[in-house]
Amino acid sequence: MLHANGRHYHYTADLSYGRSESAEGPTQVEVQREATPVVALAFLKAFQNTGDREYLEHARAAAHALVRGQLCSGGWDYLIEFDPAKRGQYQYRSDRNCAEDRRGVTNLDDNVTQAAIRVLMRVDRALGFKDAAIHEAALFALDKLMAAQYPIGAWPQRFRGPAGPSKYPVKRASYPPSWPRKWPGPGYQDHYTFNDNSIADAIDVMLEAARIYKDARYKQSAEKGGQFILLAQMPDPQPAWAQQYDANMHPAWARIFEPPSVTGGESQSVMRILMALYRETGDRKYIEPIPRALDYLKRSAVPRGTEEVFRRISPGPVLARFYELQTNRPLYITKGSRVSASGLGSRMVDGYEISYTPESVITHYGVLVSGAWLADVEADYRKLASLDPSTIRRPEKLEGLSPWNGRDLRPAAKENLASEARRLIDSMDPRGAWTRMGSIGRANRLVFTYAAREMLLRIGRGPADGSAGGSQAASSQLIPLHENDTVEIFLGPQPVPERIISSADFARNLETLGAYAASLR
């Protein structure tokens, strides 16, 4: 069940059903990194490690799946639909369906479009730039990504067309005179967005494009993005970065749990992409902001408490994701009860207020983040700053879907490759598949409820309108719900499958086996 050579996150062990965060079933595939992109690059790496062109053809097929999902705006959204009866709902270039009333917004969130472009570029290079469809789609995507870059050098979270320069002046970041404590609602997708490393991934895509296609425009775009980062560093007393900025270069609201603030999360990634820019250009201006940001973040560590939210953070320094502007107090977001119904959307019942204490705060989103990476950032900065810039350029062929961060999937260490390869081979089932215990959820969910506080669930044979049912109420079952409990109602009696196949597991294992094969050559 290859879904037109794209992939889902997970499949049932019998391949009867696949599902991802946004896509599900046999006619859709996921464009987020843990699905189609990571598998495509694993095949490409297997070809490079073994010389077996069968792997290259698998990578080519995945790239063609992405070509079929490219939007008229140049990029991709979370999923690609292959059902001919449903494709007309989307602005797919390959179908020449660019009508404005179709879904066609390019998504830079979660490395979606950036990852797809990397796959196309690398497969294009491996094919000697001879596959016209892949080559043209890669160049079109890059052109549209450059056109969507704001005059200041930033990118939005999503776009449908070029940025309008008159609305977005070039200026330095500053603190707003005031900001709303209540979420003002949606409408943040055109903000300058560091959140989920959107700008970092866009910059690094341009740096890689300049290498692959020998086109100076792409490097210029990357450096323009670097110039935005320099402008976006907040002034004292908080010389780090916000998750997103409005056109006035003020930290701004995004989602209901993402207030205007200076972030201890993406600020760490911003320093990483600055070092990548320095390694590519040799221009010290890109690493000049790092010492001030490091000093500020180290001073901003949050004392580790006993609340639930702290137990989710690995050992080491703890940073707040959100620091209040100028006061630098950590901001927390209180839990809220949520009800979702199929076809009716999701509704917040309560909660989602700004708080200054870590008690009863959301856990589906990290309001605290690990600061353990700060030591590595500082060590790498000191090393780079002491070396001749001509000696620190990154390898000619970059690896992974976010090369700037150094944290992508890697095979086992060389000395352990033989034993790890044997373990992986022995763990295959008779088909040659790797399966594990897990759950991919259910597609036919009717109702989902999250309890932010004590609640009571009644199950009985009451009237259809939910009112009290007289004698029927006596047969009701009352189940207490506690904080963090969830309730889900699904159609159908079948249980959730217990053994699954994971695309990310497959990619990691294939890369390890390929590395072992390469070590024997």
N, C-alpha and C positions, 0 to 999 in steps of 0.2 A: 504494500500500500504506500506508494511513493509520492502520491499527490503531485503529479506532473513534475516530479523531481525536486520539489521543495520539501520541507519538513515541518512537523509539529514539535513541541517540546517533548511530549510523551505519547506513547502508544500502549494499548493493552498488549499483553504478551502474544496474543493470537493475531495481532494487527487488525482486529475488526473495528477499532475506533482509535482516533488520534485527537489530541486536544492541546492547545496552547493558551496563553493568556487571552488572546483576542480571537484566534481562529479555532475551528473545530470541524471534525468530520472529513469525509473523503474529497471534498471539492475545494477546501481552503488550505493554505499553508501560512506559517508565521514568518515574518521578516525580522523579528527581534533576534538578537545575537544567539541565544541558546537554541535556536532552531535552524532554519535554512542557512544563515551565514556561517555558523560554526561548523556545520557538517560540510558545506562546500569547501571551506578552507582546509578541513581535515583531509578531504580527498586530494586537494591540490598539494598539500604537504606530503601525502603518501606517494604521489607521483614524483615529487622532487626527491624523496628518500629512496625510491625503488626503481625509478625509470619506467615503471609499468604504465603504459598509456591508457589502460582501462580506468585507472583512477582519474586521469586527466579528463576523460570523457564524462565521468560522473560529475566532476567539477563544472565542466562545460554545460551539462544538462541542468545543474542547479542555477548556473548563471542565466540560462535561457528562461528558466522559471521566473527569475527576477525581472528579466526583460519584459515578460508578459504582464508583470505587475507594476511596471513603471508608470507613474501618473503623468498626465500632460503638464503638470507643474514641475516635473523634473525628477521628483524623488518617489518615496514610497510611504505607505501607511503601515500599520501593524500587520495587516493580513493581505493576502492576495486571494481573490475569488476566481475559480476556474469553471464554475458552472455556467455554461453559455446563457442560460436563462436569467442569471443574476449579474453577469459581468456588465450588462448595460447600465447598472446602477453606479458604476465607477468610471472615472475619466482615465481609462487605460489608453496609453499611446498606441500600443500595438493594435488596438481595435479602432483607432481613429475616432474615439468617442470623447471629445473634449467639450461637450455641451456644459454650460455653466451650472445647470441644475443637477449635475452628478457629483458624487463624492470625489474630491480631487485635491485635498490639502496634503502637501508634503510634510512629513513628520520628522523632526530632528530629535525628538525626545527619545531617551533610552537607546541611543545609538542606532536608530532604525535605518534612516537613509544613509548615514555615514557608513554603516556596516555593509549595506548593499553595494555602495559605490566601491568599497575596498574589494569585495568579491569580484565585481566586474573588472576592475583594473588589473587585479592580479591574474585572473584567468585570461584576460586579454593579452597580457604580457606573455604568459606561458604558451599561448597559442600563436605567438609571433604577430599579434595584431591582425590576424587574417580572418577572424570571424566577424563579419561586417555588422551583424546585429548587436553583438556584445560590445564591440568597439564604439559604435555609434551611440548606444545607450549610455555608456560610461562618459563619453564626452558631453552628451546632452545634459546628463545629471550634473556634471561639474560646472557647465556654463550656467545652469539654472541656480545652482548653489551660490555661485559668485554674484549673480544678479540679485539674489535675495539678501546679500550682505549689506548691512546698513552703512551709510557714509562713515559712521564712527568706527566700523570694523566688526561689529557684533553681528550675531544672527538671532532671529526669533526662535521660539520653540517650534512653530509651524508656519508655513507660508503657502500661498497659492500663486503669488506672482512677485515681481520685483518690489523692493522697498521704495517708498516715496520719500525722496531726500528732504523735501521742504519741511516735513513733520519731525525730522530726527536730526537736530543740530549736533555738532561735534563739541563736546564740553567734558570737563572733568567731573568725576563723581563727587557728590556732596550730600550732606544730611538735609532732609526736608525740615522745614520749620515745625511741622507737626505731621502725624500720620494717624489714620483711623484704626482704632482698636477692634472694630468689628469688620469682618470680611465684607468687602464691597461687592462681591459677586464675581462671576467669570469675566473674561475679556482680557486675560493676561497673555495670550499666546503670541502677541507681537512684542512683548517685553524682550529686552536683551537678556539672554538666558544662559547662565552657567549651570543651572539645576540639572542634575543627572549628567553632568559633563558634556552637555550639548555643544557648547562652543569649543571646548578642548578637542572633542572628536572631529568637529568640522575643520579646525585649524590643522590637525594632524592628517586628515584626509588630503587637504591641499598640499601639505608638505610631501606626502607620498605621491600625489599626482604629478608634482613637479619632477620627481625622480623618474617616474615611469614614462611620462610623455615628453620630458625635456621641454616643457613650456613654462617660461618665466612668469606668465600670468598667475599660475597657481601658487607659486612661492610668494608673489606679491600679495595675493589674497590672504595667505597664511600670516604674513608679516603685518598686514592690515589688522587681522584679528589679534595679533600680539600687541599692536598699538592700542587697541581697545582695552586689553587687559591692564596695560599701564595706566590708562586713563581711569579705569574702573576701581583701582585700589583706593579704598576709602582713606580720607585724611585722619590724622590723630583725633581722638584717642584710640581708634580701631582700624589700624592700617592693614586690613585684610579685604575680603570681597563679599558682596551680597550674592544671594542665589539668583536674583533677577533685578533689573533696573527698568524704570520707565524712561520715556524720551528725555526727561529732564536730568537723567543720570542720578535719580534718587532710588534707593532700595524700595521695592514695591511688593505688594501682595501678589501671590499667585493663587494656589488652591486655598481652601478654607483653613488648612493646617500649615500654611507657609506664609507667615507674616513678614513685613519689611524688617530686615535685620542684617547683621553681619554674620556670616555662617562659618562655623568651625568645620563643616563638612567639605563643601566644594572648594573652600579656600586651599585645602591641602592639594586637591587636584590641579587648581590653577597654578600653584608653584611647580608642579610636575610638568605641565605643558610649557611653562616659561623656560624650564631647563631644556626641554626638547627643542624649543626655538633657538636657544643659545647654541646647542650642539649643531643645529642645522645652519646657523648664520654666523656664529662667532661674534655676534654683537652683544656686548656686556650689558646693554641697557635692559635686556630681558631678565637678567638675574639680579639686577640692582634692587628690585623691591623685596626680594626674598628675606634678607635678614630682618627687616622691620616686621614683616608678617610673621616670621617664625617667633620672634621675641614676643610679639603680642599674643599669639596663640598659646605659647607655653605659659605665659602669665595668666591666661584665661581658663586654665584647667579647672574643671568642676570637681569639688570633693566627692569622692565616691560614697553614695548613700546606700541604704538598705532597701529602698523602694524597688518595685518590680522592674522599672525601666532601667535600673543600673545592672540588674542581673543579666541583661541581654548584651552587655558590652564586655568584650574580651579584656583580660588583664592589661593594665597599663593606664596611661593618662586618659581621662574622659573629657571630651569637649561638648559644649552645647552646639546643636545644629544652628540654633537661633540665639544671637546675643542682641539684646535691646539696643537700639541706636543710641549712642553716646553714653548711656549709663553702663553698658556692658553686662547688665544682669541677664542670666539665662532665661529664656522664654520657653514655657511649656504650653502644650495644648491639651485641654481636658478631654477625657473620653466622651463620646457621644453615642447614644443608642441609634441604631440604623435599621431601617426596614427596606428591603428590596423585593419587588414583585415582578415576575416575568411580564414584559410588555409595558410595564408601568413605570419603570425606572426606580431610582433609589431616593429615599427621603431620610434626612436627619431629624430625629425626634427631639434631641436635646444635646447639650455639651458643645464641644469645639469652641471653647473660650480660652483666651490667653490667660495663663497663670504664671506666677513666679515660684511655684513649688512643684516638685516632681511627684506629687501624690495624685493617683488616679488619672494618669495622662495616657494619651494614645500610645499603642504599641505596634500598630500596623505600619507606622512610619517612624523612622528614627529621630526623635527629638534630642537624643544624645548620640554621639558618635565616638568611635575610638580615636584617640590621639597617638596611638602607637606608631603610626606612619611618620609622625613628625621627626623622630630620631633619624629615620632613613632619609627623609628629605634633607635634613640638615647635613648629614654625612655626604650625601651626593652633591649638595650645593658646594660644600667646602672643597670636595675633590675637584669638581668642575672648575671652580674659581681659581684653583692653583695650577691648572694644566694649560698648555698651549692650545688655543681653540682649534688649531688644525689637526690635533690628535684625538679629538673627542667626538667626531662625527659618528652618527649611528650607522649600523651595518647597511649596506646598499639595499638589501631586501629586508623589509620590516616584517615582523611576525605578529600574529594576533589581530584582534579587532580594535584594540586601543593600545597601540605600541607605546604611546607616551607614558602609560602608567606602570609598565613593567610587571603587571599582575595578571596577564592573560594565561590561558591554559598552557602548561608546559609538561612534557613527558617526564618520566622519572629520571633522576640523576644517572649519568652514564654508567657508573659502577653498579647500579641496581637494575640496569635495563634487562639483563638476561633473566634474572629471577622474576621481574615484573612481567616480562613477556610470557614466560612460562605460566605464571599465575593467570594472566588474561586468557591464554589459550585454553587452559584447563577449566576456566569458568564459563566457557561458551556452552550453550545448549546444543543439541544435535544439529540444529539448523545453522549454527555458527553465530547465534545472537547472544547478546548479553542482556539478561533480565535481572530485575531486583524487586524487592518488596517496595510498594509505594501506592500512591493513589493519584489518579489524574482528574478526580472530580467527576461530576455528572453534568451532561449537557442539558438535561431536562429538569432543571431546578425551577420550581414555581415561586418559592418564597425563601428569603434569607433574612434572619434577624440577628443583630448583634446586641447583646445586653451590656450596657455600660454601668448598670447598677442592679440591685436585687429586683427580680421580676418573678412572675408566676405564669407558667404555661398550663393551659387547660386543654385536655383532649377528651372529647366526648361526642355524643350524638345530638348536639343542640341544633336549633333552627339554622337554616342557611344564612340568615342575616346576622348571626352571632349573638343575638339577644338571649336573655335567660330562658332556659327551656323547661321550666316546671319540673315534672318528675324525671325528665331526661337528664337534668343536671345531676341527679343522684348517681348516675352511671359514669360521671366524668372522672377523669384522672387528673390530679393536680400535681405538677412537677415544678419545684422551685428552680429558678435560674439565678445563677450567681454572676458577679462581675466577670466579664470576658467570655461568658458562655455564648454559644451560637445555636440557632435553630434553623434547620433547613428542611424543606419539603420538596420531594422529587416525584415526578410521574413514574409509574411502573414499579414492579416489585423486585426487579433484579438487583443483586448486590453490586457494590462498587468492586471492580476487579482488583486483585491484590498484587499481581505481578505485572510489571510495566517494563517497557523499553524506553530509555532516555536518549534523546539525540545528543545531549551534552556528554553523557557517558560514552556513547559510541565515538564521538569525535575525539575525546581524550584518549580512549583506548586505541583507536586507529593510529593516532599520532605517536603513541608510545611504541606500538608494534612497528611502525614505519621507522622510527628512530633506531630501534634495535636492528632492523634489516639494514639500515644504512651503516651501522657500526660494523657489520659483517662484510661489507663490500671492500 
